[in-house]
Amino acid sequence: MVAYDFERDLPTAKMHQTECDAYHIVAFALVEVLNDVFISQRAGQPDA
């Protein structure tokens, strides 16, 4: 994976496959936690 800066026409960051996999796992886990904490709890509450 390469992050690219189109304004300067330069790559800004390069990541290996293992780093991309770890980033994906962490990002997915964060979304799952946010879903459990905010969305799932709100769905279980009766309207006031």
QUIKAGI-V661288 format. One line per field, one symbol per residue. ss: DSSP state (H for helix, E for strand, - for the rest). phi: phi as a letter, one per 40 degrees, with the letter a starting at -180 (. if undefined). Layout:
BEGIN
ss=???
phi=???
END
This chain:
BEGIN
ss=-EEEE----EEEEE--HHHHHHHHHHHHHHHHHHHHHHHHHHHH----
phi=.bcbccccfbcbabbcdccccccccccccccccccccccccccccccc
END
